[in-house]
Amino acid sequence: MQVSKKKDLMLNKFKKYHFDDFTESHYNLLLKTAKKKYTFENFGTKSNNPHIILRHDVDISVHRALALAKIEKKHKICSTYFFRLRSEFYNIFEKPVVSKINEIIKLGHNVGLHFDLLFYEKSKKNLIKNLNWEKKILSELLNEKISVISFHNPDTKNALSISDYKLSQMINVYSKKIKNSYYYISDSNGYWRYSRLFDLLKNSNERKIQILIHPEWWQKTAMSPRMRVTRCIDERSKRTLETYDSILKASKRKNIK
């Protein structure tokens, strides 16, 4: 009886939060559906035709980001991937991570700065100084011009109140100008915020949409958000240990367990 109750609770969660949406196969369906009504544009577009600006805040998994970038390439869609310098889940300076980001760029996608306001004391003067510093590092690391910024966890430290269209010569995706021009939808924390994307694309008459997709939520199979995060962490842990083992093997040293 207890097992049956747990199973029913999980099935209810799958239905309530649309866990089945967050799979690679459904992502393919979403892109196909979107292309029937919309073109895909980059930040800064002047298009008045029905269009979507697709962006990814890469909070947890660069590996998953690359997987989505490949799917988008297949559909001839360009999006923007925002990377953190201060992530708890990946190190942007690691060779395999930089390699994956460069692969995303080679697929034709754009990159932007995902900036964590919580790391700094908030003042307009310090904000510009720190934005310039992180922008410079990311630009030099990837050898790419960084022209867009998104704030990490924008509900904190009143990031959404920063309404400037440009900060440090980067387009602010949460600027008043963009917020007033685009319907916004997000998959933050592994469930749809505001609307379910498939329903919006099928039934809405919105002409301009900004879609925020976090790559870590999108796996090959459906699962709860916490399970998805755990999977990303476990895979990174596994790769880190494999790196350690390979270094010892290459240097012909003992791997004492």
C-alpha positions as protocol buffer text, in pm:
chain_id: "A"
residue {
  index: 1
  type: MET
  ca { x: 0 y: 0 z: 0 }
}
residue {
  index: 2
  type: GLN
  ca { x: 280 y: 236 z: 96 }
}
residue {
  index: 3
  type: VAL
  ca { x: 467 y: 161 z: -229 }
}
residue {
  index: 4
  type: SER
  ca { x: 149 y: 223 z: -428 }
}
residue {
  index: 5
  type: LYS
  ca { x: 98 y: 560 z: -256 }
}
residue {
  index: 6
  type: LYS
  ca { x: 453 y: 670 z: -337 }
}
residue {
  index: 7
  type: LYS
  ca { x: 405 y: 566 z: -698 }
}
residue {
  index: 8
  type: ASP
  ca { x: 78 y: 763 z: -721 }
}
residue {
  index: 9
  type: LEU
  ca { x: 245 y: 1071 z: -571 }
}
residue {
  index: 10
  type: MET
  ca { x: 525 y: 1052 z: -826 }
}
residue {
  index: 11
  type: LEU
  ca { x: 280 y: 1008 z: -1114 }
}
residue {
  index: 12
  type: ASN
  ca { x: 86 y: 1312 z: -991 }
}
residue {
  index: 13
  type: LYS
  ca { x: 406 y: 1517 z: -983 }
}
residue {
  index: 14
  type: PHE
  ca { x: 493 y: 1406 z: -1336 }
}
residue {
  index: 15
  type: LYS
  ca { x: 150 y: 1524 z: -1453 }
}
residue {
  index: 16
  type: LYS
  ca { x: 134 y: 1845 z: -1247 }
}
residue {
  index: 17
  type: TYR
  ca { x: 481 y: 1972 z: -1337 }
}
residue {
  index: 18
  type: HIS
  ca { x: 498 y: 1822 z: -1689 }
}
residue {
  index: 19
  type: PHE
  ca { x: 819 y: 1629 z: -1620 }
}
residue {
  index: 20
  type: ASP
  ca { x: 774 y: 1458 z: -1957 }
}
residue {
  index: 21
  type: ASP
  ca { x: 827 y: 1795 z: -2125 }
}
residue {
  index: 22
  type: PHE
  ca { x: 1189 y: 1812 z: -2012 }
}
residue {
  index: 23
  type: THR
  ca { x: 1339 y: 1557 z: -2248 }
}
residue {
  index: 24
  type: GLU
  ca { x: 1545 y: 1582 z: -2564 }
}
residue {
  index: 25
  type: SER
  ca { x: 1261 y: 1433 z: -2771 }
}
residue {
  index: 26
  type: HIS
  ca { x: 1015 y: 1695 z: -2645 }
}
residue {
  index: 27
  type: TYR
  ca { x: 1269 y: 1969 z: -2707 }
}
residue {
  index: 28
  type: ASN
  ca { x: 1279 y: 1861 z: -3070 }
}
residue {
  index: 29
  type: LEU
  ca { x: 898 y: 1884 z: -3079 }
}
residue {
  index: 30
  type: LEU
  ca { x: 901 y: 2232 z: -2922 }
}
residue {
  index: 31
  type: LEU
  ca { x: 1144 y: 2365 z: -3182 }
}
residue {
  index: 32
  type: LYS
  ca { x: 946 y: 2213 z: -3470 }
}
residue {
  index: 33
  type: THR
  ca { x: 625 y: 2364 z: -3331 }
}
residue {
  index: 34
  type: ALA
  ca { x: 785 y: 2705 z: -3278 }
}
residue {
  index: 35
  type: LYS
  ca { x: 919 y: 2724 z: -3634 }
}
residue {
  index: 36
  type: LYS
  ca { x: 566 y: 2694 z: -3777 }
}
residue {
  index: 37
  type: LYS
  ca { x: 474 y: 3039 z: -3642 }
}
residue {
  index: 38
  type: TYR
  ca { x: 798 y: 3214 z: -3549 }
}
residue {
  index: 39
  type: THR
  ca { x: 1146 y: 3295 z: -3667 }
}
residue {
  index: 40
  type: PHE
  ca { x: 1435 y: 3286 z: -3419 }
}
residue {
  index: 41
  type: GLU
  ca { x: 1621 y: 3612 z: -3365 }
}
residue {
  index: 42
  type: ASN
  ca { x: 1915 y: 3731 z: -3155 }
}
residue {
  index: 43
  type: PHE
  ca { x: 1912 y: 3994 z: -2882 }
}
residue {
  index: 44
  type: GLY
  ca { x: 1917 y: 4339 z: -3041 }
}
residue {
  index: 45
  type: THR
  ca { x: 1698 y: 4238 z: -3334 }
}
residue {
  index: 46
  type: LYS
  ca { x: 1482 y: 4508 z: -3489 }
}
residue {
  index: 47
  type: SER
  ca { x: 1238 y: 4259 z: -3642 }
}
residue {
  index: 48
  type: ASN
  ca { x: 867 y: 4329 z: -3598 }
}
residue {
  index: 49
  type: ASN
  ca { x: 764 y: 3993 z: -3738 }
}
residue {
  index: 50
  type: PRO
  ca { x: 653 y: 3718 z: -3499 }
}
residue {
  index: 51
  type: HIS
  ca { x: 975 y: 3588 z: -3348 }
}
residue {
  index: 52
  type: ILE
  ca { x: 1141 y: 3417 z: -3054 }
}
residue {
  index: 53
  type: ILE
  ca { x: 1462 y: 3502 z: -2874 }
}
residue {
  index: 54
  type: LEU
  ca { x: 1589 y: 3177 z: -2724 }
}
residue {
  index: 55
  type: ARG
  ca { x: 1840 y: 3190 z: -2442 }
}
residue {
  index: 56
  type: HIS
  ca { x: 2007 y: 2946 z: -2204 }
}
residue {
  index: 57
  type: ASP
  ca { x: 2140 y: 3035 z: -1859 }
}
residue {
  index: 58
  type: VAL
  ca { x: 2396 y: 2760 z: -1800 }
}
residue {
  index: 59
  type: ASP
  ca { x: 2379 y: 2720 z: -1423 }
}
residue {
  index: 60
  type: ILE
  ca { x: 2481 y: 2358 z: -1376 }
}
residue {
  index: 61
  type: SER
  ca { x: 2580 y: 2161 z: -1686 }
}
residue {
  index: 62
  type: VAL
  ca { x: 2787 y: 2266 z: -1987 }
}
residue {
  index: 63
  type: HIS
  ca { x: 2757 y: 1907 z: -2108 }
}
residue {
  index: 64
  type: ARG
  ca { x: 2378 y: 1943 z: -2128 }
}
residue {
  index: 65
  type: ALA
  ca { x: 2419 y: 2283 z: -2293 }
}
residue {
  index: 66
  type: LEU
  ca { x: 2616 y: 2123 z: -2575 }
}
residue {
  index: 67
  type: ALA
  ca { x: 2348 y: 1856 z: -2616 }
}
residue {
  index: 68
  type: LEU
  ca { x: 2079 y: 2123 z: -2668 }
}
residue {
  index: 69
  type: ALA
  ca { x: 2307 y: 2326 z: -2896 }
}
residue {
  index: 70
  type: LYS
  ca { x: 2338 y: 2023 z: -3126 }
}
residue {
  index: 71
  type: ILE
  ca { x: 1960 y: 1979 z: -3136 }
}
residue {
  index: 72
  type: GLU
  ca { x: 1914 y: 2348 z: -3223 }
}
residue {
  index: 73
  type: LYS
  ca { x: 2177 y: 2322 z: -3497 }
}
residue {
  index: 74
  type: LYS
  ca { x: 1979 y: 2036 z: -3650 }
}
residue {
  index: 75
  type: HIS
  ca { x: 1676 y: 2267 z: -3667 }
}
residue {
  index: 76
  type: LYS
  ca { x: 1888 y: 2557 z: -3803 }
}
residue {
  index: 77
  type: ILE
  ca { x: 1816 y: 2764 z: -3492 }
}
residue {
  index: 78
  type: CYS
  ca { x: 2058 y: 3004 z: -3327 }
}
residue {
  index: 79
  type: SER
  ca { x: 2035 y: 3075 z: -2953 }
}
residue {
  index: 80
  type: THR
  ca { x: 2246 y: 3246 z: -2686 }
}
residue {
  index: 81
  type: TYR
  ca { x: 2424 y: 3056 z: -2408 }
}
residue {
  index: 82
  type: PHE
  ca { x: 2510 y: 3249 z: -2092 }
}
residue {
  index: 83
  type: PHE
  ca { x: 2802 y: 3117 z: -1885 }
}
residue {
  index: 84
  type: ARG
  ca { x: 2900 y: 3184 z: -1525 }
}
residue {
  index: 85
  type: LEU
  ca { x: 3248 y: 3263 z: -1403 }
}
residue {
  index: 86
  type: ARG
  ca { x: 3145 y: 3168 z: -1051 }
}
residue {
  index: 87
  type: SER
  ca { x: 2945 y: 2848 z: -1081 }
}
residue {
  index: 88
  type: GLU
  ca { x: 2933 y: 2595 z: -798 }
}
residue {
  index: 89
  type: PHE
  ca { x: 2875 y: 2319 z: -1055 }
}
residue {
  index: 90
  type: TYR
  ca { x: 3134 y: 2372 z: -1327 }
}
residue {
  index: 91
  type: ASN
  ca { x: 3470 y: 2544 z: -1370 }
}
residue {
  index: 92
  type: ILE
  ca { x: 3475 y: 2755 z: -1684 }
}
residue {
  index: 93
  type: PHE
  ca { x: 3856 y: 2747 z: -1686 }
}
residue {
  index: 94
  type: GLU
  ca { x: 3877 y: 2368 z: -1714 }
}
residue {
  index: 95
  type: LYS
  ca { x: 3999 y: 2248 z: -2053 }
}
residue {
  index: 96
  type: PRO
  ca { x: 3705 y: 2008 z: -2117 }
}
residue {
  index: 97
  type: VAL
  ca { x: 3456 y: 2282 z: -2023 }
}
residue {
  index: 98
  type: VAL
  ca { x: 3616 y: 2542 z: -2251 }
}
residue {
  index: 99
  type: SER
  ca { x: 3628 y: 2281 z: -2526 }
}
residue {
  index: 100
  type: LYS
  ca { x: 3253 y: 2220 z: -2499 }
}
residue {
  index: 101
  type: ILE
  ca { x: 3178 y: 2593 z: -2501 }
}
residue {
  index: 102
  type: ASN
  ca { x: 3395 y: 2638 z: -2811 }
}
residue {
  index: 103
  type: GLU
  ca { x: 3200 y: 2357 z: -2974 }
}
residue {
  index: 104
  type: ILE
  ca { x: 2876 y: 2540 z: -2896 }
}
residue {
  index: 105
  type: ILE
  ca { x: 3020 y: 2852 z: -3062 }
}
residue {
  index: 106
  type: LYS
  ca { x: 3129 y: 2650 z: -3368 }
}
residue {
  index: 107
  type: LEU
  ca { x: 2770 y: 2526 z: -3402 }
}
residue {
  index: 108
  type: GLY
  ca { x: 2676 y: 2889 z: -3470 }
}
residue {
  index: 109
  type: HIS
  ca { x: 2541 y: 2994 z: -3131 }
}
residue {
  index: 110
  type: ASN
  ca { x: 2614 y: 3311 z: -2935 }
}
residue {
  index: 111
  type: VAL
  ca { x: 2762 y: 3338 z: -2586 }
}
residue {
  index: 112
  type: GLY
  ca { x: 2687 y: 3586 z: -2310 }
}
residue {
  index: 113
  type: LEU
  ca { x: 2782 y: 3658 z: -1950 }
}
residue {
  index: 114
  type: HIS
  ca { x: 2572 y: 3506 z: -1670 }
}
residue {
  index: 115
  type: PHE
  ca { x: 2651 y: 3741 z: -1384 }
}
residue {
  index: 116
  type: ASP
  ca { x: 2602 y: 3667 z: -1013 }
}
residue {
  index: 117
  type: LEU
  ca { x: 2513 y: 3987 z: -828 }
}
residue {
  index: 118
  type: LEU
  ca { x: 2519 y: 3806 z: -493 }
}
residue {
  index: 119
  type: PHE
  ca { x: 2896 y: 3773 z: -515 }
}
residue {
  index: 120
  type: TYR
  ca { x: 2943 y: 4151 z: -506 }
}
residue {
  index: 121
  type: GLU
  ca { x: 2838 y: 4449 z: -301 }
}
residue {
  index: 122
  type: LYS
  ca { x: 2568 y: 4628 z: -492 }
}
residue {
  index: 123
  type: SER
  ca { x: 2630 y: 4981 z: -613 }
}
residue {
  index: 124
  type: LYS
  ca { x: 2608 y: 5115 z: -967 }
}
residue {
  index: 125
  type: LYS
  ca { x: 2978 y: 5209 z: -969 }
}
residue {
  index: 126
  type: ASN
  ca { x: 3092 y: 4868 z: -845 }
}
residue {
  index: 127
  type: LEU
  ca { x: 2846 y: 4691 z: -1073 }
}
residue {
  index: 128
  type: ILE
  ca { x: 2998 y: 4843 z: -1387 }
}
residue {
  index: 129
  type: LYS
  ca { x: 3350 y: 4777 z: -1263 }
}
residue {
  index: 130
  type: ASN
  ca { x: 3276 y: 4410 z: -1191 }
}
residue {
  index: 131
  type: LEU
  ca { x: 3080 y: 4363 z: -1513 }
}
residue {
  index: 132
  type: ASN
  ca { x: 3373 y: 4499 z: -1712 }
}
residue {
  index: 133
  type: TRP
  ca { x: 3610 y: 4262 z: -1534 }
}
residue {
  index: 134
  type: GLU
  ca { x: 3401 y: 3946 z: -1587 }
}
residue {
  index: 135
  type: LYS
  ca { x: 3320 y: 4046 z: -1944 }
}
residue {
  index: 136
  type: LYS
  ca { x: 3691 y: 4087 z: -2021 }
}
residue {
  index: 137
  type: ILE
  ca { x: 3780 y: 3747 z: -1873 }
}
residue {
  index: 138
  type: LEU
  ca { x: 3504 y: 3561 z: -2058 }
}
residue {
  index: 139
  type: SER
  ca { x: 3581 y: 3739 z: -2384 }
}
residue {
  index: 140
  type: GLU
  ca { x: 3953 y: 3660 z: -2366 }
}
residue {
  index: 141
  type: LEU
  ca { x: 3894 y: 3303 z: -2252 }
}
residue {
  index: 142
  type: LEU
  ca { x: 3666 y: 3225 z: -2547 }
}
residue {
  index: 143
  type: ASN
  ca { x: 3810 y: 3476 z: -2794 }
}
residue {
  index: 144
  type: GLU
  ca { x: 3456 y: 3604 z: -2850 }
}
residue {
  index: 145
  type: LYS
  ca { x: 3287 y: 3941 z: -2823 }
}
residue {
  index: 146
  type: ILE
  ca { x: 3048 y: 3942 z: -2526 }
}
residue {
  index: 147
  type: SER
  ca { x: 2753 y: 4168 z: -2603 }
}
residue {
  index: 148
  type: VAL
  ca { x: 2474 y: 4033 z: -2379 }
}
residue {
  index: 149
  type: ILE
  ca { x: 2429 y: 3976 z: -2006 }
}
residue {
  index: 150
  type: SER
  ca { x: 2177 y: 3792 z: -1789 }
}
residue {
  index: 151
  type: PHE
  ca { x: 2168 y: 3808 z: -1410 }
}
residue {
  index: 152
  type: HIS
  ca { x: 2188 y: 3484 z: -1213 }
}
residue {
  index: 153
  type: ASN
  ca { x: 1895 y: 3440 z: -970 }
}
residue {
  index: 154
  type: PRO
  ca { x: 1749 y: 3778 z: -1074 }
}
residue {
  index: 155
  type: ASP
  ca { x: 1492 y: 3778 z: -792 }
}
residue {
  index: 156
  type: THR
  ca { x: 1776 y: 3831 z: -543 }
}
residue {
  index: 157
  type: LYS
  ca { x: 1941 y: 4167 z: -472 }
}
residue {
  index: 158
  type: ASN
  ca { x: 1673 y: 4338 z: -681 }
}
residue {
  index: 159
  type: ALA
  ca { x: 1846 y: 4252 z: -1008 }
}
residue {
  index: 160
  type: LEU
  ca { x: 1515 y: 4295 z: -1190 }
}
residue {
  index: 161
  type: SER
  ca { x: 1510 y: 4661 z: -1085 }
}
residue {
  index: 162
  type: ILE
  ca { x: 1818 y: 4729 z: -1300 }
}
residue {
  index: 163
  type: SER
  ca { x: 1628 y: 4849 z: -1603 }
}
residue {
  index: 164
  type: ASP
  ca { x: 1912 y: 4982 z: -1822 }
}
residue {
  index: 165
  type: TYR
  ca { x: 1903 y: 4844 z: -2176 }
}
residue {
  index: 166
  type: LYS
  ca { x: 2282 y: 4825 z: -2181 }
}
residue {
  index: 167
  type: LEU
  ca { x: 2533 y: 4764 z: -1903 }
}
residue {
  index: 168
  type: SER
  ca { x: 2905 y: 4775 z: -1982 }
}
residue {
  index: 169
  type: GLN
  ca { x: 2804 y: 4784 z: -2351 }
}
residue {
  index: 170
  type: MET
  ca { x: 2615 y: 4456 z: -2309 }
}
residue {
  index: 171
  type: ILE
  ca { x: 2241 y: 4418 z: -2368 }
}
residue {
  index: 172
  type: ASN
  ca { x: 2064 y: 4349 z: -2039 }
}
residue {
  index: 173
  type: VAL
  ca { x: 1809 y: 4074 z: -2107 }
}
residue {
  index: 174
  type: TYR
  ca { x: 1605 y: 4193 z: -1805 }
}
residue {
  index: 175
  type: SER
  ca { x: 1599 y: 4555 z: -1919 }
}
residue {
  index: 176
  type: LYS
  ca { x: 1275 y: 4748 z: -1919 }
}
residue {
  index: 177
  type: LYS
  ca { x: 1287 y: 4776 z: -2297 }
}
residue {
  index: 178
  type: ILE
  ca { x: 1299 y: 4398 z: -2347 }
}
residue {
  index: 179
  type: LYS
  ca { x: 1052 y: 4319 z: -2067 }
}
residue {
  index: 180
  type: ASN
  ca { x: 800 y: 4558 z: -2220 }
}
residue {
  index: 181
  type: SER
  ca { x: 843 y: 4413 z: -2569 }
}
residue {
  index: 182
  type: TYR
  ca { x: 851 y: 4036 z: -2510 }
}
residue {
  index: 183
  type: TYR
  ca { x: 633 y: 3777 z: -2344 }
}
residue {
  index: 184
  type: TYR
  ca { x: 866 y: 3591 z: -2106 }
}
residue {
  index: 185
  type: ILE
  ca { x: 861 y: 3222 z: -2024 }
}
residue {
  index: 186
  type: SER
  ca { x: 1110 y: 3024 z: -1816 }
}
residue {
  index: 187
  type: ASP
  ca { x: 1179 y: 2668 z: -1697 }
}
residue {
  index: 188
  type: SER
  ca { x: 1353 y: 2787 z: -1378 }
}
residue {
  index: 189
  type: ASN
  ca { x: 1392 y: 2515 z: -1111 }
}
residue {
  index: 190
  type: GLY
  ca { x: 1276 y: 2247 z: -1350 }
}
residue {
  index: 191
  type: TYR
  ca { x: 914 y: 2347 z: -1405 }
}
residue {
  index: 192
  type: TRP
  ca { x: 736 y: 2598 z: -1626 }
}
residue {
  index: 193
  type: ARG
  ca { x: 703 y: 2948 z: -1490 }
}
residue {
  index: 194
  type: TYR
  ca { x: 403 y: 3152 z: -1605 }
}
residue {
  index: 195
  type: SER
  ca { x: 299 y: 2918 z: -1891 }
}
residue {
  index: 196
  type: ARG
  ca { x: 365 y: 2575 z: -2034 }
}
residue {
  index: 197
  type: LEU
  ca { x: 576 y: 2633 z: -2343 }
}
residue {
  index: 198
  type: PHE
  ca { x: 408 y: 2378 z: -2570 }
}
residue {
  index: 199
  type: ASP
  ca { x: 63 y: 2525 z: -2497 }
}
residue {
  index: 200
  type: LEU
  ca { x: 194 y: 2878 z: -2554 }
}
residue {
  index: 201
  type: LEU
  ca { x: 344 y: 2789 z: -2890 }
}
residue {
  index: 202
  type: LYS
  ca { x: 30 y: 2608 z: -3006 }
}
residue {
  index: 203
  type: ASN
  ca { x: -238 y: 2846 z: -2884 }
}
residue {
  index: 204
  type: SER
  ca { x: -95 y: 3189 z: -2810 }
}
residue {
  index: 205
  type: ASN
  ca { x: -111 y: 3495 z: -3030 }
}
residue {
  index: 206
  type: GLU
  ca { x: 198 y: 3649 z: -2869 }
}
residue {
  index: 207
  type: ARG
  ca { x: 411 y: 3803 z: -3144 }
}
residue {
  index: 208
  type: LYS
  ca { x: 739 y: 3830 z: -2954 }
}
residue {
  index: 209
  type: ILE
  ca { x: 858 y: 3577 z: -2696 }
}
residue {
  index: 210
  type: GLN
  ca { x: 1175 y: 3546 z: -2491 }
}
residue {
  index: 211
  type: ILE
  ca { x: 1228 y: 3184 z: -2385 }
}
residue {
  index: 212
  type: LEU
  ca { x: 1470 y: 3094 z: -2106 }
}
residue {
  index: 213
  type: ILE
  ca { x: 1581 y: 2730 z: -2107 }
}
residue {
  index: 214
  type: HIS
  ca { x: 1823 y: 2594 z: -1844 }
}
residue {
  index: 215
  type: PRO
  ca { x: 2004 y: 2302 z: -2011 }
}
residue {
  index: 216
  type: GLU
  ca { x: 2039 y: 2090 z: -1696 }
}
residue {
  index: 217
  type: TRP
  ca { x: 1665 y: 2022 z: -1685 }
}
residue {
  index: 218
  type: TRP
  ca { x: 1662 y: 1863 z: -2030 }
}
residue {
  index: 219
  type: GLN
  ca { x: 1769 y: 1497 z: -2018 }
}
residue {
  index: 220
  type: LYS
  ca { x: 1713 y: 1194 z: -2235 }
}
residue {
  index: 221
  type: THR
  ca { x: 1447 y: 1058 z: -1996 }
}
residue {
  index: 222
  type: ALA
  ca { x: 1187 y: 1225 z: -1774 }
}
residue {
  index: 223
  type: MET
  ca { x: 1264 y: 1269 z: -1404 }
}
residue {
  index: 224
  type: SER
  ca { x: 1209 y: 1512 z: -1120 }
}
residue {
  index: 225
  type: PRO
  ca { x: 1418 y: 1834 z: -1105 }
}
residue {
  index: 226
  type: ARG
  ca { x: 1621 y: 1717 z: -805 }
}
residue {
  index: 227
  type: MET
  ca { x: 1696 y: 1388 z: -981 }
}
residue {
  index: 228
  type: ARG
  ca { x: 1813 y: 1584 z: -1285 }
}
residue {
  index: 229
  type: VAL
  ca { x: 2050 y: 1793 z: -1074 }
}
residue {
  index: 230
  type: THR
  ca { x: 2175 y: 1483 z: -894 }
}
residue {
  index: 231
  type: ARG
  ca { x: 2243 y: 1318 z: -1231 }
}
residue {
  index: 232
  type: CYS
  ca { x: 2448 y: 1618 z: -1348 }
}
residue {
  index: 233
  type: ILE
  ca { x: 2649 y: 1620 z: -1023 }
}
residue {
  index: 234
  type: ASP
  ca { x: 2709 y: 1244 z: -1035 }
}
residue {
  index: 235
  type: GLU
  ca { x: 2826 y: 1259 z: -1396 }
}
residue {
  index: 236
  type: ARG
  ca { x: 3066 y: 1544 z: -1319 }
}
residue {
  index: 237
  type: SER
  ca { x: 3197 y: 1354 z: -1016 }
}
residue {
  index: 238
  type: LYS
  ca { x: 3249 y: 1045 z: -1230 }
}
residue {
  index: 239
  type: ARG
  ca { x: 3441 y: 1243 z: -1496 }
}
residue {
  index: 240
  type: THR
  ca { x: 3656 y: 1410 z: -1229 }
}
residue {
  index: 241
  type: LEU
  ca { x: 3752 y: 1073 z: -1083 }
}
residue {
  index: 242
  type: GLU
  ca { x: 3828 y: 938 z: -1432 }
}
residue {
  index: 243
  type: THR
  ca { x: 4060 y: 1234 z: -1485 }
}
residue {
  index: 244
  type: TYR
  ca { x: 4243 y: 1153 z: -1162 }
}
residue {
  index: 245
  type: ASP
  ca { x: 4280 y: 787 z: -1261 }
}
residue {
  index: 246
  type: SER
  ca { x: 4402 y: 874 z: -1612 }
}
residue {
  index: 247
  type: ILE
  ca { x: 4668 y: 1113 z: -1478 }
}
residue {
  index: 248
  type: LEU
  ca { x: 4811 y: 843 z: -1251 }
}
residue {
  index: 249
  type: LYS
  ca { x: 4801 y: 587 z: -1532 }
}
residue {
  index: 250
  type: ALA
  ca { x: 4975 y: 822 z: -1777 }
}
residue {
  index: 251
  type: SER
  ca { x: 5249 y: 903 z: -1525 }
}
residue {
  index: 252
  type: LYS
  ca { x: 5284 y: 532 z: -1430 }
}
residue {
  index: 253
  type: ARG
  ca { x: 5215 y: 600 z: -1064 }
}
residue {
  index: 254
  type: LYS
  ca { x: 5037 y: 380 z: -814 }
}
residue {
  index: 255
  type: ASN
  ca { x: 4665 y: 438 z: -775 }
}
residue {
  index: 256
  type: ILE
  ca { x: 4622 y: 337 z: -410 }
}
residue {
  index: 257
  type: LYS
  ca { x: 4261 y: 272 z: -313 }
}
